[in-house]
């Protein structure tokens, strides 16, 4: 059900030291910083990202965080987005669509739930 997790950080270099250590203990490779300045870890089909918040505000344990859910198609991601918006969610970021960058092509749809939690439906192209 989950595709990825993302947490915010005010110091990517410090975070890389920490996450390289803890994920290395689990057998994962060191993380890499993508063109957007996010620290990325891929392991056993899952992704974990550490990012400065997109809104430019300081990271808190919530600001910069995204909970991602796997979609099986672009149509399913669009249906997820529409259903969430109709049920009280708030569309955020760019409209659902393909994002290019780094090693993968991704179809993403973003919402905030009624309590403000950032959610994403993701389909890997």
Phi and psi in degrees as a GROMACS rama.xvg file:
@    title "Ramachandran Plot"
@    xaxis  label "Phi"
@    yaxis  label "Psi"
@TYPE xy
-87.6904  143.697  UNK-2
-105.297  -37.0175  UNK-3
-164.216  164.902  UNK-4
-128.358  145.89  UNK-5
-137.888  134.964  UNK-6
-126.143  154.881  UNK-7
-86.9219  155.981  UNK-8
-148.738  145.435  UNK-9
-95.9551  -3.2536  UNK-10
-150.542  91.4543  UNK-11
-62.9001  -38.3675  UNK-12
-61.8134  -44.7097  UNK-13
-63.6583  -42.1403  UNK-14
-62.7317  -38.3321  UNK-15
-62.5814  -41.1968  UNK-16
-58.8423  -48.7348  UNK-17
-64.3317  -52.8644  UNK-18
-71.3696  -32.7191  UNK-19
-59.0947  -39.9525  UNK-20
-68.6314  -51.4105  UNK-21
-71.1636  -38.1801  UNK-22
-75.1948  -31.3574  UNK-23
-60.2009  -36.5178  UNK-24
-64.6103  -20.2895  UNK-25
-96.6871  2.6671  UNK-26
92.9464  7.82656  UNK-27
-84.9697  156.31  UNK-28
-75.2452  162.603  UNK-29
-58.863  152.134  UNK-30
-76.8481  164.959  UNK-31
-130.173  153.551  UNK-32
-95.7314  123.997  UNK-33
-83.0604  175.672  UNK-34
-60.3516  -19.0022  UNK-35
-92.3078  5.35628  UNK-36
83.9596  12.7993  UNK-37
-91.3655  142.968  UNK-38
-88.9873  125.217  UNK-39
-121.687  133.431  UNK-40
-124.708  133.716  UNK-41
-125.085  130.875  UNK-42
-160.953  130.869  UNK-43
50.7963  41.7486  UNK-44
79.4935  4.15024  UNK-45
-116.953  158.005  UNK-46
-125.258  142.042  UNK-47
-132.123  126.073  UNK-48
-123.26  146.351  UNK-49
-122.646  128.062  UNK-50
-141.752  146.621  UNK-51
-68.0141  138.342  UNK-52
-57.301  138.405  UNK-53
-62.1846  -30.6282  UNK-54
-79.1815  -0.26369  UNK-55
80.6845  -3.96543  UNK-56
-83.498  162.802  UNK-57
-61.1544  144.74  UNK-58
-70.7983  139.22  UNK-59
-130.038  173.249  UNK-60
-76.0969  75.3598  UNK-61
161.088  -43.266  UNK-62
-77.439  120.743  UNK-63
101.593  -9.2105  UNK-64
-87.4422  137.544  UNK-65
-133.549  135.611  UNK-66
-106.178  120.286  UNK-67
-104.94  141.241  UNK-68
-121.274  134.948  UNK-69
-73.998  134.286  UNK-70
-112.783  151.829  UNK-71
-93.7012  -6.50586  UNK-72
-164.762  167.843  UNK-73
-66.9034  -34.6329  UNK-74
-64.0084  -39.4647  UNK-75
-67.4212  -39.8101  UNK-76
-63.2155  -41.7469  UNK-77
-64.0895  -40.86  UNK-78
-64.9812  -40.0597  UNK-79
-59.7201  -46.1607  UNK-80
-63.4515  -46.4786  UNK-81
-64.3443  -43.1722  UNK-82
-64.2621  -41.1419  UNK-83
-65.2205  -43.082  UNK-84
-63.9008  -38.1258  UNK-85
-70.8269  -23.0953  UNK-86
-99.8988  19.2275  UNK-87
104.829  0.831421  UNK-88
-79.4329  165.037  UNK-89
-118.669  117.539  UNK-90
-61.2008  135.946  UNK-91
-136.304  176.378  UNK-92
60.1481  -155.48  UNK-93
-75.1009  161.139  UNK-94
-59.7434  159.235  UNK-95
-51.9043  138.114  UNK-96
171.208  179.019  UNK-97
-74.5622  139.728  UNK-98
-122.151  130.234  UNK-99
-105.263  144.389  UNK-100
149.477  140.492  UNK-101
69.0427  -157.249  UNK-102
-81.0734  -7.87164  UNK-103
-128.461  154.092  UNK-104
-103.221  124.778  UNK-105
-125.25  141.581  UNK-106
-102.993  120.514  UNK-107
-125.24  143.966  UNK-108
-136.606  124.661  UNK-109
-113.883  141.612  UNK-110
-141.961  156.367  UNK-111
-105.827  136.433  UNK-112
-73.2358  174.272  UNK-113
-58.614  -20.2731  UNK-114
-95.0183  1.32309  UNK-115
96.078  1.52951  UNK-116
-70.4058  136.942  UNK-117
-86.8344  124.533  UNK-118
-123.958  154.184  UNK-119
-143.431  133.733  UNK-120
-97.1509  133.361  UNK-121
-129.501  130.764  UNK-122
-122.578  125.782  UNK-123
-86.5065  123.074  UNK-124
